[in-house]
Amino acid sequence: MKKNIALVAGGYSGEYVISVQSAVVIEKNIDPALYDVYKIIITKDSWTYTSPEGVAAEVNKNDFSLTVNGKPIRFDAVFIGIHGTPGEDGRLQGYFEMLGIPYTSCGMVTSALTFNKSYCNKVVAALNVVNVSRSVHIFRDKPYDAAEILGQLRLPVFVKPAEGGSSIGMSKVNKADELEPAIQKAFNEDSQVLIEEFIKGTEVTCGLFRAQGNMTVLPLTEIRSTKEFFDYEAKYTPGITNEVTPAEIAPEAADTIRAAALELYNRLNCKGIVRADFILEEGTGKVYFLEVNTMPGQSENSLVPQQVRAAGLTLRAFYGMLIEECLAAVKN
């Protein structure tokens, strides 16, 4: 008997459009012979499923169910495809845990921790798995001193929303007088801002997931951007960035990055598909941690689908493994 899968997309952040694009790819590649997929778009105003005939149905949030053409629909599992809040920060995960509905991503606590870049940096630094750049964490409702920040960090620095993705609101600051405008730009997106020292080098990203009791570490991707850094435009505008999979880096560096990604996946208690991003420092070969992304993009040209294909897998097989893994966790 086919399983009912809710595919949730949209969300409340600036990554809404990217999430919807991801959901198109996910829905297209979930095996219709095994699963009936109901794509639910979540916004602040509504949680809505729209049938192929164009009939809209609102989710009953008391039990996360639908009524479609008079027929009640309950879900065996949820495929979370929301980037940003509430799908990447642990909120939906907590809701589904209370309802006892399995889902494909990391749990509530892991999602909440990794979503906040500053808190995640502190935990990763304490794990002593990989180098972490020096940083300062500030809050909109608490005083801060730009001069004092620059006394703690060396230029250039990156300024970014502590809780946000797709490089929205992010700036690279090369001169002291650029810091305050960059902070305000980040505060336009979030109430918390992370300011961290720039590490010059090559950005390398690693996707990995657990299925059938085994870990799969996907081929690494090397990011070669024509822009100063891998910002929103570089990520989503064709031709600006060359993403090389497998990464063309020294085998020793690749081994270090894979080992660090795997260690972080386990130590942070990750589940589902996770993408860990690193910088391979120029000149020293040291590996620095950037972030753990628990809801990586799934659009056709996103990094994880590239890595899945490079590993010799189809997206249909990959998404099937993610769904079956979360269903198996309930049985166990």
DRENZAGU-432620 format. One line per 3 residues: number of its first residue (from 1); their letters; for each residue x, y, z of C-alpha. Coordinates in Angstrom, 1 decimal. Example, Ala and Ser with C-alpha at 12.3 -4.5 7.8 and 13.67 -1.06 7.14 Angstrom:
% residues 2
1> as> 12.3/-4.5/7.8 ~ 13.7/-1.1/7.1 .
//
This chain:
% residues 332
1> mkk> 0.0/0.0/0.0 ~ 1.3/3.4/-1.0 ~ 2.4/5.8/1.8 .
4> nia> 1.0/9.3/2.0 ~ 3.9/11.8/2.1 ~ 3.4/15.5/2.9 .
7> lva> 6.0/17.7/1.1 ~ 6.2/21.0/2.9 ~ 7.6/24.0/1.2 .
10> ggy> 7.6/27.8/1.3 ~ 8.2/29.3/4.7 ~ 8.4/32.7/6.3 .
13> sge> 11.9/33.9/5.1 ~ 13.5/35.4/2.1 ~ 14.3/31.9/1.0 .
16> yvi> 10.7/31.2/0.1 ~ 11.3/31.2/-3.6 ~ 14.2/28.8/-3.4 .
19> svq> 12.2/26.4/-1.2 ~ 9.4/26.3/-3.8 ~ 11.9/25.6/-6.5 .
22> sav> 13.4/22.8/-4.4 ~ 9.9/21.3/-3.9 ~ 9.3/21.1/-7.6 .
25> vie> 12.4/18.9/-8.0 ~ 11.6/16.8/-5.0 ~ 8.0/16.2/-6.0 .
28> kni> 9.0/15.3/-9.5 ~ 11.5/12.7/-8.3 ~ 9.6/10.9/-5.5 .
31> dpa> 8.5/7.5/-6.9 ~ 4.7/7.7/-7.6 ~ 4.5/3.9/-7.5 .
34> lyd> 5.5/3.9/-3.8 ~ 4.2/7.3/-2.5 ~ 1.3/9.7/-2.9 .
37> vyk> 2.8/13.1/-2.5 ~ 0.8/16.2/-1.2 ~ 2.7/19.4/-1.6 .
40> iii> 1.8/21.8/1.1 ~ 2.8/25.5/0.8 ~ 3.4/27.1/4.2 .
43> tkd> 3.2/30.8/4.7 ~ 2.4/33.0/7.7 ~ -1.2/33.2/6.5 .
46> swt> -2.0/29.6/5.4 ~ -0.9/26.0/5.1 ~ -2.4/25.0/1.8 .
49> yts> -2.5/21.9/-0.4 ~ -3.7/22.6/-4.0 ~ -5.0/19.5/-5.9 .
52> peg> -4.1/18.9/-9.6 ~ -7.6/20.2/-10.4 ~ -6.8/23.5/-8.6 .
55> vaa> -8.9/22.9/-5.5 ~ -7.3/24.3/-2.4 ~ -7.5/22.6/1.0 .
58> evn> -6.2/24.0/4.3 ~ -4.3/21.8/6.7 ~ -5.9/21.0/10.0 .
61> knd> -3.1/22.0/12.3 ~ -4.6/20.0/15.2 ~ -3.4/16.8/13.7 .
64> fsl> -1.7/17.9/10.4 ~ -4.3/16.3/8.2 ~ -6.2/17.3/5.0 .
67> tvn> -9.6/16.7/3.6 ~ -9.5/16.4/-0.2 ~ -12.8/15.9/-2.1 .
70> gkp> -14.4/14.9/1.1 ~ -11.7/12.3/1.9 ~ -9.6/12.6/5.0 .
73> irf> -5.8/12.3/4.4 ~ -3.4/11.5/7.1 ~ 0.4/11.4/6.5 .
76> dav> 2.8/8.5/7.1 ~ 5.8/10.9/6.9 ~ 6.7/14.5/6.0 .
79> fig> 9.4/15.6/3.6 ~ 10.5/19.0/4.9 ~ 11.7/21.2/2.0 .
82> ihg> 11.6/24.6/3.7 ~ 14.8/26.7/3.9 ~ 14.8/29.1/6.8 .
85> tpg> 12.0/29.4/9.4 ~ 9.9/27.4/10.3 ~ 11.3/24.4/8.5 .
88> edg> 15.0/24.7/9.1 ~ 15.1/26.1/12.6 ~ 13.4/23.2/14.5 .
91> rlq> 9.9/24.7/14.8 ~ 8.2/22.3/12.5 ~ 10.3/19.4/13.8 .
94> gyf> 9.0/20.0/17.3 ~ 5.4/20.2/16.0 ~ 5.7/16.9/14.1 .
97> eml> 7.4/15.2/17.1 ~ 4.5/16.2/19.3 ~ 2.1/14.7/16.7 .
100> gip> 4.3/11.6/16.3 ~ 4.7/12.1/12.5 ~ 8.2/11.1/11.2 .
103> yts> 10.0/13.6/9.0 ~ 13.1/13.5/6.8 ~ 15.4/16.1/8.5 .
106> cgm> 17.4/16.6/11.6 ~ 15.6/16.7/14.9 ~ 14.3/19.8/16.7 .
109> vts> 17.4/20.5/18.9 ~ 20.0/19.9/16.1 ~ 18.0/22.0/13.7 .
112> alt> 17.7/24.9/16.1 ~ 21.4/24.8/17.0 ~ 22.8/24.6/13.5 .
115> fnk> 20.4/27.3/12.2 ~ 22.1/29.8/14.5 ~ 25.5/30.2/13.0 .
118> syc> 27.1/31.8/16.1 ~ 25.8/29.2/18.6 ~ 26.8/26.4/16.1 .
121> nkv> 30.3/27.8/15.8 ~ 30.7/27.8/19.6 ~ 29.6/24.1/19.8 .
124> vaa> 31.8/23.1/16.8 ~ 34.8/24.9/18.3 ~ 34.3/23.0/21.6 .
127> lnv> 34.2/19.7/19.7 ~ 37.7/20.3/18.4 ~ 36.9/18.6/15.1 .
130> vnv> 37.9/21.4/12.8 ~ 39.2/25.0/12.9 ~ 36.6/27.8/13.5 .
133> srs> 37.2/31.4/12.6 ~ 37.2/34.0/15.3 ~ 33.9/35.9/15.6 .
136> vhi> 31.7/38.3/17.5 ~ 27.9/37.8/18.0 ~ 25.7/40.9/18.5 .
139> frd> 22.0/41.5/19.0 ~ 19.7/44.3/17.8 ~ 18.3/45.1/21.2 .
142> kpy> 21.7/45.2/23.0 ~ 24.4/47.8/22.7 ~ 27.6/47.1/20.7 .
145> daa> 30.7/49.1/19.8 ~ 32.0/48.8/16.2 ~ 35.4/49.9/17.2 .
148> eil> 35.5/47.3/20.0 ~ 34.5/44.6/17.5 ~ 37.4/45.6/15.2 .
151> gql> 39.7/45.5/18.2 ~ 38.8/41.8/18.6 ~ 38.9/40.8/14.9 .
154> rlp> 41.2/41.5/12.0 ~ 39.9/42.8/8.7 ~ 38.5/41.7/6.4 .
157> vfv> 35.4/40.2/8.1 ~ 32.1/38.8/7.0 ~ 28.9/40.2/8.5 .
160> kpa> 25.9/38.0/8.2 ~ 22.5/37.3/9.8 ~ 23.1/34.7/12.5 .
163> egg> 19.9/32.9/11.5 ~ 19.5/33.0/7.7 ~ 20.5/31.3/4.5 .
166> ssi> 21.3/31.8/0.9 ~ 23.8/34.6/1.9 ~ 20.8/37.1/2.2 .
169> gms> 21.9/40.2/4.1 ~ 25.6/39.1/4.0 ~ 28.5/41.5/3.4 .
172> kvn> 32.3/41.4/3.2 ~ 33.9/44.3/5.1 ~ 37.4/45.4/4.0 .
175> kad> 37.5/48.8/5.7 ~ 36.5/50.0/9.2 ~ 33.9/52.5/7.9 .
178> ele> 32.1/49.7/6.1 ~ 31.3/47.7/9.2 ~ 28.3/49.7/10.6 .
181> pai> 26.4/49.7/7.2 ~ 27.1/46.0/6.9 ~ 25.7/45.4/10.4 .
184> qka> 22.6/47.4/9.6 ~ 22.1/45.4/6.4 ~ 22.3/42.1/8.4 .
187> fne> 19.9/43.5/11.0 ~ 17.4/44.1/8.3 ~ 17.2/40.3/8.0 .
190> dsq> 17.6/39.1/11.6 ~ 17.8/40.3/15.2 ~ 21.2/38.6/15.6 .
193> vli> 24.3/39.2/13.6 ~ 27.5/37.2/13.3 ~ 30.8/39.0/12.4 .
196> eef> 33.7/36.7/11.7 ~ 37.2/36.9/10.3 ~ 37.6/36.2/6.6 .
199> ikg> 39.6/33.1/5.8 ~ 41.1/33.3/2.3 ~ 40.9/30.0/0.5 .
202> tev> 38.7/27.6/-1.4 ~ 35.2/26.9/-0.3 ~ 34.4/23.2/-0.3 .
205> tcg> 31.1/21.6/0.6 ~ 30.2/18.0/1.5 ~ 26.7/16.4/1.5 .
208> lfr> 26.1/13.3/3.5 ~ 23.2/11.2/4.8 ~ 22.4/8.0/6.6 .
211> aqg> 20.2/5.3/5.0 ~ 19.6/1.6/5.9 ~ 22.1/2.0/8.8 .
214> nmt> 24.9/3.2/6.6 ~ 26.5/6.6/6.1 ~ 26.9/7.9/2.5 .
217> vlp> 29.4/10.8/2.1 ~ 28.7/12.3/-1.3 ~ 31.5/13.6/-3.6 .
220> lte> 32.8/17.0/-2.5 ~ 32.0/20.2/-4.5 ~ 34.5/23.0/-4.9 .
223> irs> 33.0/26.5/-5.3 ~ 34.7/28.8/-7.8 ~ 32.9/32.2/-7.8 .
226> tke> 33.8/35.1/-10.1 ~ 32.4/37.4/-7.3 ~ 34.3/38.4/-4.2 .
229> ffd> 32.3/35.8/-2.2 ~ 29.6/33.2/-2.7 ~ 26.6/35.6/-2.2 .
232> yea> 22.9/35.2/-3.2 ~ 23.6/36.3/-6.8 ~ 26.6/34.0/-7.1 .
235> kyt> 24.5/31.0/-5.8 ~ 21.5/31.5/-8.0 ~ 22.6/33.3/-11.2 .
238> pgi> 23.9/30.9/-13.9 ~ 27.4/31.6/-15.1 ~ 28.7/33.5/-12.1 .
241> tne> 29.9/30.5/-10.2 ~ 31.6/27.3/-11.3 ~ 30.8/24.4/-9.0 .
244> vtp> 33.2/21.6/-9.6 ~ 32.1/18.1/-8.5 ~ 34.1/16.2/-7.5 .
247> aei> 36.3/18.9/-6.0 ~ 39.7/19.3/-7.6 ~ 41.7/19.6/-4.4 .
250> ape> 44.5/17.6/-2.9 ~ 43.5/14.1/-1.8 ~ 44.8/14.8/1.7 .
253> aad> 42.6/17.9/2.0 ~ 39.6/16.0/0.6 ~ 40.1/13.3/3.2 .
256> tir> 40.3/15.8/6.0 ~ 37.1/17.5/4.9 ~ 35.1/14.3/4.5 .
259> aaa> 36.3/13.1/8.0 ~ 35.3/16.4/9.6 ~ 31.9/16.4/7.9 .
262> lel> 31.2/12.8/9.1 ~ 32.4/13.6/12.6 ~ 30.2/16.7/12.8 .
265> ynr> 27.2/14.8/11.4 ~ 27.5/12.2/14.2 ~ 28.5/14.6/17.1 .
268> lnc> 25.7/17.0/16.3 ~ 23.2/14.1/16.0 ~ 22.2/14.9/12.5 .
271> kgi> 19.6/13.0/10.5 ~ 18.6/13.1/6.8 ~ 20.6/14.9/4.2 .
274> vra> 23.0/17.5/5.6 ~ 25.5/19.7/3.8 ~ 28.6/20.8/5.7 .
277> dfi> 30.6/23.8/4.3 ~ 34.3/24.5/4.8 ~ 37.1/26.8/3.7 .
280> lee> 40.4/25.2/2.7 ~ 42.8/28.0/3.7 ~ 45.2/29.2/1.0 .
283> gtg> 48.9/28.7/1.9 ~ 48.4/26.7/5.1 ~ 46.0/23.9/3.9 .
286> kvy> 44.1/24.3/7.2 ~ 40.4/23.4/7.0 ~ 38.0/25.9/8.6 .
289> fle> 34.3/25.3/9.4 ~ 31.7/27.5/7.7 ~ 28.3/26.0/8.6 .
292> vnt> 26.1/22.9/8.7 ~ 23.1/23.2/6.5 ~ 20.3/20.9/7.6 .
295> mpg> 18.0/21.8/4.7 ~ 20.2/22.1/1.7 ~ 18.7/23.3/-1.6 .
298> qse> 17.3/20.7/-4.0 ~ 16.7/22.6/-7.1 ~ 18.1/21.1/-10.3 .
301> nsl> 21.4/23.0/-10.1 ~ 21.7/22.9/-6.3 ~ 24.9/21.5/-4.8 .
304> vpq> 23.4/18.3/-3.2 ~ 21.6/17.1/-6.5 ~ 24.9/17.7/-8.3 .
307> qvr> 26.7/15.5/-5.7 ~ 24.0/12.8/-5.8 ~ 24.4/12.5/-9.5 .
310> aag> 28.2/12.5/-9.2 ~ 27.9/9.6/-6.8 ~ 26.0/7.6/-9.4 .
313> ltl> 22.6/7.9/-7.7 ~ 19.3/9.1/-9.1 ~ 17.3/11.7/-7.3 .
316> raf> 14.4/9.2/-7.2 ~ 16.6/6.6/-5.4 ~ 18.0/9.3/-3.1 .
319> ygm> 14.7/10.8/-2.0 ~ 13.3/7.3/-1.5 ~ 16.2/6.4/0.8 .
322> lie> 15.5/9.6/2.9 ~ 11.8/8.8/3.2 ~ 12.4/5.1/4.1 .
325> ecl> 15.0/6.0/6.6 ~ 12.6/8.3/8.6 ~ 9.9/5.7/8.4 .
328> aav> 12.3/3.0/9.6 ~ 13.2/5.2/12.6 ~ 9.6/5.0/13.8 .
331> kn> 9.6/1.2/13.6 ~ 12.8/1.0/15.6 .
//
